[in-house]
């Protein structure tokens, strides 16, 4: 443990979310059966693999590629390619990087963990690398998520005011 610059505050290990700043989406590591410290993101092949699936893109297929025509995989594979993406720590405070804080992420961004899991499991095919999540989802009753022609549409709910 290290002491913070704030008197009396002790900081323990920092946790990270995978965040797409461009699309305002994130992956909460615990929702995908993972762990959250930075080195844990790198050491966990399944968890790091989610980023590979989200960031990997080609307009042609080869061995080892996802099935670009599978609707479930199509929603996820390459979804974050070309976007501004970061692993953002919970101790982060605004600076020149202009990243969102965890409060902003949890209030304004969409947790896509549940969308990514089925696509990953279909893509990886190897049982020991499939995700068996311990879900702790945060429900946003003010949002509606729907799948329209392979694209996820997010909008304010007309019911909740």
C-alpha positions in Angstrom: 0.0 0.0 0.0 1.2 3.5 -0.7 0.1 6.7 1.0 -1.7 9.3 -1.1 -0.8 12.9 -1.1 -4.0 13.5 0.8 -3.4 13.3 4.5 -4.8 10.1 6.1 -5.8 8.4 2.8 -4.2 5.1 2.0 -4.5 3.8 -1.5 -4.5 0.1 -2.4 -4.2 -1.5 -5.8 -5.8 0.5 -8.6 -8.6 -1.0 -10.8 -9.1 -0.4 -14.5 -12.0 -0.3 -16.9 -11.5 -0.9 -20.7 -13.1 2.3 -22.1 -14.0 3.4 -25.6 -14.1 7.2 -25.3 -15.3 7.6 -28.9 -18.4 5.4 -28.5 -18.9 6.0 -24.8 -18.7 2.2 -24.0 -16.8 0.2 -21.4 -16.0 -3.2 -20.2 -16.2 -3.8 -16.4 -13.7 -6.6 -15.7 -15.8 -8.3 -13.0 -18.7 -8.7 -15.4 -16.6 -10.8 -17.7 -15.3 -13.0 -15.0 -12.0 -11.1 -14.9 -9.9 -9.1 -12.5 -9.1 -5.4 -12.7 -5.5 -4.3 -11.9 -3.5 -3.3 -14.9 -1.1 -6.2 -14.8 -4.1 -8.6 -14.4 -5.6 -7.2 -17.6 -2.4 -8.2 -19.4 -1.9 -11.6 -17.7 -5.5 -12.8 -18.2 -5.6 -14.2 -21.7 -9.4 -14.2 -21.9 -9.8 -10.7 -20.6 -7.1 -9.3 -22.8 -8.6 -11.3 -25.7 -11.8 -9.3 -25.5 -9.7 -6.2 -26.5 -8.2 -8.2 -29.4 -11.7 -9.1 -30.6 -13.0 -5.5 -30.2 -9.9 -3.9 -31.8 -9.1 -6.4 -34.5 -10.4 -5.5 -38.0 -10.0 -6.6 -41.6 -12.3 -6.5 -44.6 -11.1 -9.9 -45.6 -10.9 -13.3 -43.9 -8.1 -15.7 -43.1 -7.4 -18.5 -40.7 -7.9 -17.6 -37.1 -10.2 -14.7 -38.0 -13.7 -14.3 -36.5 -16.7 -15.3 -38.6 -17.3 -11.8 -39.8 -20.8 -12.9 -41.1 -22.0 -14.3 -37.8 -24.5 -11.7 -36.5 -23.4 -12.2 -32.9 -19.7 -11.8 -33.7 -20.4 -9.0 -36.2 -21.8 -6.8 -33.4 -18.5 -7.1 -31.5 -15.5 -7.9 -33.8 -13.8 -4.7 -34.8 -16.4 -2.6 -32.9 -13.6 -0.5 -31.4 -11.2 -0.5 -34.3 -10.1 3.1 -35.1 -11.6 4.5 -31.9 -10.0 6.3 -29.0 -9.6 3.5 -26.4 -7.9 3.4 -23.0 -7.6 1.3 -19.8 -8.7 4.0 -17.2 -7.8 3.6 -13.6 -10.1 4.4 -10.7 -7.5 6.8 -9.2 -7.4 8.8 -12.5 -8.2 12.5 -12.2 -8.6 14.8 -15.2 -5.3 15.8 -16.9 -3.9 16.5 -20.4 -5.0 13.0 -21.6 -8.6 14.2 -21.2 -10.0 10.7 -20.2 -13.3 10.2 -18.4 -13.2 9.5 -14.7 -14.9 6.4 -13.3 -17.9 8.4 -12.1 -18.4 9.8 -15.6 -17.9 6.3 -17.1 -20.5 4.7 -14.8 -23.0 7.5 -15.3 -22.7 8.3 -19.0 -21.1 5.3 -20.7 -22.7 2.0 -21.7 -21.3 -1.2 -20.1 -21.1 -3.6 -23.1 -19.7 -6.6 -21.1 -22.8 -8.7 -21.6 -22.8 -8.0 -25.3 -19.1 -9.0 -25.7 -19.2 -12.4 -23.8 -21.3 -14.4 -26.3 -19.3 -13.2 -29.2 -16.0 -14.0 -27.5 -17.2 -17.5 -26.6 -18.3 -18.2 -30.1 -15.0 -16.8 -31.5 -12.5 -18.5 -29.2 -14.2 -22.0 -29.4 -11.7 -23.4 -26.8 -13.6 -24.3 -23.7 -11.0 -23.3 -21.1 -10.8 -19.7 -22.6 -14.6 -19.2 -22.7 -16.0 -16.7 -20.2 -18.2 -17.9 -17.4 -18.9 -14.6 -15.8 -19.9 -13.8 -12.3 -22.2 -11.0 -13.3 -22.8 -7.9 -11.2 -24.4 -5.7 -13.8 -25.4 -2.1 -13.2 -28.8 -1.5 -14.6 -29.6 1.8 -16.3 -33.4 2.0 -16.3 -33.2 5.3 -18.3 -31.6 3.6 -21.3 -33.0 1.2 -24.0 -30.7 -1.1 -25.9 -31.7 -2.8 -29.1 -30.1 -4.7 -31.9 -31.0 -3.2 -35.3 -29.4 -4.9 -38.4 -26.3 -6.0 -36.4 -25.8 -2.6 -34.8 -26.5 -1.8 -31.2 -28.8 1.2 -30.8 -28.8 3.0 -27.5 -31.4 5.6 -26.7 -33.2 7.2 -23.7 -36.2 5.3 -22.5 -39.5 6.9 -23.4 -40.9 5.3 -20.2 -38.5 6.5 -17.5 -38.5 10.3 -16.9 
